[in-house]
Amino acid sequence: MNLSLVLGIILFFLVAVQGLAPLAHAAPRLIPTEDFFRNPDKSAYALSPNGEYVAFKMPWNGRENVFVQKVGAGAPVRVTSATERDVSGFVWAGDQRIVYAQDLGGDENFRLFSVRADGTQTKDLTPFPNVQVSIVDQPESNESEILIAMNKRDPKVSDVYRLNVDTGQLDLVAENPGNIVSWITDNDGKLRAGMASDGVDSTLYYRRTEAEPFRVVLTTGFKDAVFPLYFTFDNKLLYVSSNLGRDKRAFYTMDPESGQLLDLVFEHPDVDVGALLRFKHAKRITAATYSTDKLYYHFFDENRKQLQDYLEIKFPGKTVGIVGMSRDESRLLIYASSDLTPGSYYIYDAPTKELSKLADAAPWIKEEEMAPMRAISYTSRDGLTIHGYLTLPQGADASRLPTILLPHGGPSAKDSFGFNPFVQFLANRGYAVLQVNFRGSVGYGKAFWQAGFKEWGGKMQEDLTDAAAWLVAQGIADQSRLGIMGMSYGGYAALAGLTFTPELFACGVSIVGPTNILSTLDSLPPYWEPFRKMIYEQVGDPVKDKDMLIKVSPLFHADRIQSPVFIAHGANDPRVRKADSDKMVEALRARGVEVEYFSKENEGHGFQNEENRLDLLRDIERFLARRLGGKTEVRG
């Protein structure tokens, strides 16, 4: 788990820019808000192990539910009946059952349920309050069983159980020896390894068989890490992603007996590696991925390369990948998307080489009406190259536009090339949008990531200030109509921008953003306890660094904010206390600062329910239009 999951809850330089001239288009129509933020028509497709059926999520009564359909024939059958919260995710458990997850009101304590593929025999598999459950593996040897991790015994750590999806019977496979935070099975579904964290050091545990106790193999600092991916096909070695002794993560094989890295599988000189892809049934490592301006593949398997070439000819300009397959790998689930479309799903039949379409995720989105993303880079005031993406409104000159700076959450996360509904929505309303991978973002190596440690409100924020200055220097942004907006850490960055550079931004929008870092660190859920020391090193220690954290917490400096603010928060947020947003709103209103406050009782760290999400974005649209002059379909 990285800090992204933990914190769900983050003019003066030379410029290197490519292709900023806007495309020539007629003025675009104002697309309804719901077209960007309604639930997808169909999404999250998954093939049954035998390849005969697909399951997918589709709205029913305003909530995303699971449907099952025979490939190439018949009408879909709804198998879940969620009405309060969307089904968060699901997997096939054999060919006859679906296992799906839901939480309660955004509390992130996910419970597992099972249902037969015909919609009968629904069962609550983990009926335990205030317990978080996740799936570890689905062994092929017994389709009635899955391995799950659950913090029922100890809220701080998860043990592994074998769960019968028909009966709900739970059998303990491994009690957590202390602080294992992720588990690794071999190709036979046997629990063989785990990664532990005490918040500072990461430790690899290993055992030859499930009958043996786990033993420590390797301990590293969390900055110099080894991340096990999966076992080699003979179950003797591990494939790992590692930055030991290097800046960028690379793929290696590793001896789990000794903890020694063996063969270098793939590296990239400029960025961290992404995914190491395989055909498990055919026992072939097929490709490695990496992301620079876009996602790219490095192939080890000629047949897989030929398939990719074929797909990219069929879908020019799209990012195309395999997102699922039947157990025998004869049927592949293909997903093709781009910056202009949320994407479409296809079935590829390997024996016949036939490609058939399943569905568009959002058929109401028209590519010709979307605005293209362009990769940009600039140099920060202290010499770092900062990468990002600029999206300009269709038909607009890149000159003195109302502009939104949109920092990502995390902050140990990364903006990537692809369809982003927030970006397209804002561009359609006439705003230029800049996404920035400020220092502390992942994917650019260890040094760039560590450059963001304890820099909330400091150098990470300066990177955003420099991005705003770059926008103005390029003539893209109207300095008097520059806003900042974000979610989670991005929401913090929006408030920090208004607080520490009050003259720079005309307004700001913070969605579930921390206002008091001390309070946020104090409210970490119990299952994040193994990461506490790591979080302290990345963000700050509430005792040793108390003065620094107060200095960079917007709540303690609300008197500096001058521009209008929009704040949104879910009442059940388990990561960032809504009470801190309440205090910020109270402090701003006491000074007469214009502030709008949006909150929902049935939401957590974000706004999952469709009606809440649409209400939120309509209010944001109206707020931004009043402050920055963008277009709006709503008035008031």
N, C-alpha and C positions, 0 to 999 in steps of 0.2 A: 504494500500500500504506500502510495506517495502522498505528499502533502496536499495534492489536489483532492484526494478522497478525504483526508483528515480535516481539512479546513474548508472541504467543500467550498471548505471554509477553507488571490492575489493572483538658423540665422547666423549660429556661431561656428559653423562647421562645413566640411565639404560634403557634397551630396552625390550619391550614385543612384540614378533612377532610370528605368527603362519604360518606354511606351506609355507616357501619360496623356497623349492626345486622345480626346474622347472620340468614340465612334459616332458617325453621323446617323442620327435617328430623328424621326418626328417626335414631338413631345409625347411622352408616354401617358396612357390613361391612369387614373388613380385607382389602383387595385384595392379591393376591399381588404380590410385588416384581417378578417377571418381567413382569407385565402393564404395568408402567411403563417397564421398561428393556430388554425384549427388542427384537429388530429389528422394524421395521414389517412388517406383512403384505405390503403393496405400497407403494412410494414412488417419488418422483423420476420421475414419468411424463414422457415426451417424445414428441411426434408426429413421424412421419417427414415429410420435406418434402412428399411428395404427399398426406399426410393419411390414408393408407390403413392405417397400422400405428402402434401405440404400443409403445414400449420402456419398461421400468420395472425397478426393483430389487425382488427378492423373496428371502427366505432359502432357501438350499439347503445342506445339511450344516453348518448353523450360521454360514454366511457370506452376506452380501448379494451376490447375483449378478444379472446382467442377463437379462431375459426379453423376448421380442418376441411380439406378438399382433396379429392382424388386427382392426381396429376392428369390433366388432359380431358377430364370428364366430370360431369355432375355439378350440383350446386354446393356451395360451402355450407358446413354445419357449424353453428355456434356451440362451443363446448363450455364456455364460462359465462357467468351472469353478473359481472361486477357492476355496481351502481354507485358506490361511494368513491372509489379510487380506481384508476386505470390498473389493469394487470401490468405489473412492472416488467416482467420478463417471464420466459417459459423455455422449456426444453422437452424434447421427446425422451420418454423413458421406455425404451423398446418401441415396438410398432403399434402398440395398443393404448398407451397412456401418455398424457401430457402432464408435466409438473410445472406449476406456475407460482409466482411470488406476488405478494401484496403487503403493503404496510397500512398503518392506520393513521389517516390524517397527516401524513408527511413525517411521522416520527422515525422512519428508517429502520424500525424493528420489523424486518421482513419475515413473514411466515410463508411456509410452503403448503400448497394444496395439490392434489392430483385429481384427474378426471379421465375417464376413458375417451378414446378418440371419437366415439359416437355421442359424447355429451352426457353419458350416464355415470353413476357411481362417483360423484364428487366427494372427496375426503379431505378434511383438514389434517395434514400430516404432522404439524408442529403447533399444537394448540396451547402455546405457552406465552403468557403476557411478558412484555418487556424483555424479550429474547430475540436476538438477531441470528438468522440462519442464512447460510450460503451453500451452494453446490460445489463440491470438490471434484467429483468425477462421476461418470456413468459407465461402470465396467461392462464390457460386452459379454462377459461370461454368464451374467444373470440379469435379464432385462427387467426383472421385478425389483431390483435393488439399485440404489444410488448411494454415493458417499456424500455426506453433508458435514459442514462445520457449524457448531452451535455453541453459544456462550451461556448455556443453561446452568451449568455447574458453577461457573465463575464468570461474572459479567465482564471481566477484564480480558479473558482469553477464551478461545474456542477449542473444544474437543472435536474429534472426528467420530461420526457414527455411521453405521450401515443402516440405511432406512429402506424398509419394504414399502414400495409405493402402492401396493394393493391393500395391505393390512395396517400400515402405519407403525409396525414393529421397529423399535430402535435398538441396535446393538452397538456397544462401544467398541471402536476399532483402536483408538489411541487417545489416552488422556494427555492433554497438553503438558509437557514436562516443565513449562514455566512461562515462556513468552513467544511461542511459535505463532507467527502471524499469517503464514501461507503454507500450503501443503502440496506435495508433489507425489503423484502416483506413477507407476511404471506402465508399460503398454498392456499389461494384464490386469490393470486396475488395482494393483497392490500398493498400499500406502508405504512409500519407501524413503521419503525425504521431507524436510520442512525447513523454512527460513524463519529464524527468530530474531527479535530485536529488543534491546533494552533501552532504545531511544538514542543510543550513541554508537553501539557496535551491532553488526549483523552477523548471525551465526548460522552456518549450514549444519543441520542434523541429518544423519543418514543411518539406514540399516539395510542389511542384505535381504532379510525376509521380515514378514509381519510378526513372526514369532520372536524376533530379537528386539531388545531395547534400542532406542535411538542413541547415537553417540555423536559428539561434536567432531566435525571434520575440519571446519575452517571458520575463523572469526576475522572480520574486517571492520573498519570504520564504515559508517553508513555512507560516507562520501566516496569510498573506494569499494565498490560493491560487486558481488557476483549474483546474478539473477538466474536461477535454474528455469529452463523452459520446458524440457521434457527429456525422457530417457532416449538413448539410441535404441534402434530397433531390436537389438539383442539384450536390452535392459542392463547393460554393463556400465555404460558411460552416460554422462549428462551433456546435453547441449545447453550452453549458458550464454547470457549476455553480460559482458564484464567491462569495467573500465580500470581494472587493476593495472597500475603502472603505466597508464595512458590517460589522455584527456577525453577521447571519444569512445563510447561504448562500441564493442565489436563482438562478433559471435565466435565462440570457441567450443571445442569439446573439452570435457573435464573428467578426471578420474575421481569419483565420489568416495573412493576408499582413502585417498591421500589428500584430496582437495587441490591437486595440481591441475593447472590449465595445460591442455595438450595442444591440439592442432588449431590454428587460426582458420576459421571457416570463411569469414567475410568481415571487411572493415571498409569504412568510407573516410576519406581524409578530412571532410568538412563538417560532418554531422554524425550524430549517434545513429546506430542501426535501429531499424524498426522491428519487423516481424521476421521470423525464420519459418518458412512455409514447408509443408510436407504432405505427401500422400501416404497416410499411415498403412493402408491396406497393401499398397504396392511397395512399401518400405523404401521410399525415395524422398530425400530432401530436395525440394524443387526450386526454391528461390529465397532470396533475402530482399527485404524492402528497406527503403530509406526515403526521407523527405528533405528536399531542399526547397525550391519554390513550389514543387508539386511532389506527389508520390511517385517513386520509381522502383523498378524491379531489377535485381541482378539474378540471372538464372543459372542454376547448376544442371538443369534437366532440359534437354533439347525438345522433348515432346511438350513439356509445359511452356517453353518459350514459343513454340509453334502455335499452341493454343492461344497464348496471349496475343501474338501477332494477328491471328485470325479475329479475335474479339475486338482488337483495337481498329482493325479495318472495318468491322461491322459497326462500331460505335466511335467514329472519329471525334476527337476532342474530348472524349469522356475518360474518366478514371474507371477502369474496369477491373474487377477482381472476383475470385471465387469466395463465396461467403458460406458455403455449405456443400455437403455431398452425401450421397448414400454410403452405406458402410462398405460396399464393394467398389465404390468410386466410379460406377458406371453412369450415374447421373450427378451432374454438378449444378449447384445453384449459383447463378451469376448476377452481380449487381453492377449497374453502370450509372454513373452520376457525374456531375460537374459543378462548377460555380453557378451555373444557370438553371440547374434542375435538381430537385431532391433525389431523383433517380428512378430506375425501373429494375424489375426483377425478371430473370429469364431462367429457363431450364435448358441445360446443354446435355444431350444424350451422347455419351462418348462413343458407343459402338456405331451409331448411325451418323454421328457428327451433325445432328440436327439441333437447331436453336429455336426455342419457342418462348414467346412472351407470356409471363404470368400477370404482371400488373405494373402500373405506374404508382409510385408512392403518393403523388399529389397531381392527378391529371389536370387540375384546374390551373396549375402553374405553366405558363407559356414561356419557353426559353427566349423567344424574341422580345419578350417584355422585361426580361431581367437585365441587370447591369453587370458587366464582367469585372472580375477582380484582377488587379495587376500587382505583381510582386514589386516591392520597393525596398530600398535600404537607405540608411543615413548614418552619419557618424556622430556619436554622442559627444558631449563636451569634454569627456576624458578619454576619447579615442576608441571606444568600442563600436564595432559595426552592429547596428540594430536592423533587423529585418522585419518586414510587415507586409500588409496588403492594403491597397487603396482601391476603393470602389466609388466611381463617380456616377451621378444620376444620368440616365439616358438623355441624350439630346442637349446636355448642358455643356457650356464652355467650362474648362477647368480654371475658372477665374472668379475669385471672391465669392465662393459659395458658402451658404450655411453649412457648417461642418460638425460632425460628431466624432470625437476620439473615443474608441470603444476598447478599453483594456480588458483582457481575459481574466478569468478567475484563477484560483489556485493558491498562490501564484506559480507553483511548480506545474505549469501546464504549457500549452502552446497553441496558438492560432495556426490553422493550416488552410491550404487551398481547398475550396469546396463550397457547397451551398450553405448559406447561413441565413435563416429567416429574418433575424434582426437586421442584418446588413442590407438585405434586399428590400425589406420594409422601409428602412430609413432612406435608402437611395431612391425608392419610388416616391417618397415624400419630398424629394428635392435636396437631400443632404449628401455631401461627400462624407464617406466613412473611412476612417483609418484604424486598422487593427495593428497593434505593435507587439512584437515579441521582445519585451524589455528584458534586461538582465534579471536572472532568476528564473526565466523560462527554461523549459527542458528541451532537449533535442540538439543543442549546440555545443555539447561537451560539458565536462566537469567544471572548468574554470568559469565559464559563462553562467552556469547555474549557481555556483558558490558566490559569484559576484553580487548576488541578490540577498545573501544572508544578512540578517539584521538591517536590511535597507528598506523596510516598509517606511514610507514617507521620506526616505532619503534618496539614494542614487536610483532606485527603481522608479521613484516618482520623478526624479530629474530626467530620466529617459522619456517619460511621457511629456514633461514640459518641453523637452527638446523636440519631440515629435510635433507638438503644437506649433513651436517656432518654425519648424521645417515646413509645415503646411502653409503658414503665413508667408515665409520667405519664397516659397515656390509660387505664390500668388493664387494658390488653390482655395485657401480659407479666407473668408471675411473675418478679420480679427474681432470685430464687434459681434459676430454671430457664431462663436465657437463654443460648443458644449462638450461635456464629458459624461459618459454613461457606462455602467458596468454592473455585473452581478457577482456576489460573493467578494473575493478579493478585488475584482473589478469595481464593485460597489464601494469598497473602501477607497480605492484609488480615485474614484469620482469625488467622494467627500474630501479626501486629502487634497485634491486639486483645487477645490473650492476654498479649502481652509488655508493652505500654505502658499497658493498663488492666486489670491482672490481677484486680482486684476486681469487674470488670463481668460477665465471662462465666464460666459454670460449666463450659464445655468448648468445644473448637474442632475443626474438621475442615479440613485443608488438602490439596487435591488438586493435584499438580504446582505447588505454590506456591514462589516464590523465597524462600529464607531468607537468602541473602547476595547483596545487589544488586551488589556489586563483582564477584563471581564470575559472576553472570548477564550483566553487561555484557561481561565478558571472553570469554564463550563464544558470542557472537553468530555464527550461521552466516555463511559468506563471502558469500552472496547478499544478506545484509542490510547489507553494508558501506556502500552508498550512503546508508543511513539513520543511520549511526552518530552523526554530529554532531547530528542531529535528536533522536535518542534521548537523547543527553547533555543537550540543552537541556530535554527533557521530564522526564527522570528524575534526571540528575546526571552530571557529568563525574568519572570515577573518579580523576583526578589533582587537579583543582581543587576538587572537592566530596567528596574522600575522607572527611573527618571527618564530614560530613553523612550520607553513605551508610552509614558504619559505625554512626552513631547510630540510623538507622532500619532497620537490618538485624537481624531477630530472632535470627539465629545468634550475634551478638556479645553478646546480652543474654538468653541462654537461662536465666540464673539468676533472671530476674524471673518466669518462667512458673510458675504454681502449679496451674492447673487441668489436667485430663486432656486429652490431645491425640491426634488421629488424623491420621496423615500417609500420603499415598499418592503413589507416583511410578513412572513407567515407566522401565525401564532404558535405553531408546533415545531418551530425550527430547532433541531437538536444540536446544531453546530454554533449558531450565533444567536445570542439572546435577543428576543424581540424587545425586552425591557430597555435595552440600550438604545434601540431606535426610538422608543417612546421618549426617553430622556433627551435625545437629540432634537426631536420634533418640539418638545416642550421648551428647550433652551432657545431654539431659533424663533419660535413664535413669541416668546417673552421679549425678544429684542425687536420684534416687528419684521423679521425676515420672512419673505414669502415662502411658504413650504406647503407642499401637498403630501398627504400621508395615505398610503393604500395598504390595507391589511385584510387578511381572510383567516377565519378561525380554523378552516379545514386544510391548511397548507403548512408546509415545513420550510426547508431550505430551497425555496423556489416555488413556482406556481404550476403544478402539474395538471390540475383539473381544467378542462378546456374553457369552461365559462369564466373561471377566475383569470385565466391567461388572457382571454379576449378583453375582459373588463380592464385589466392592467394595461394592455397595450393601447387601448383606445384612450385611456386617461393620459398615458405617456405621450401619445401622438398629439393630443390637445395641448398638453403642457409645452412640448417642444415648439409647436406652431406659434404659440403666443410669445415664446421667448426668442426664438431664432428665425421665425418667418417661414418655416417649411409649410408644405401643403397638408391639408387635413380633410378627412371626410366627415369629421364630427365637429360640432361647434360648441362654444361655451368657454 
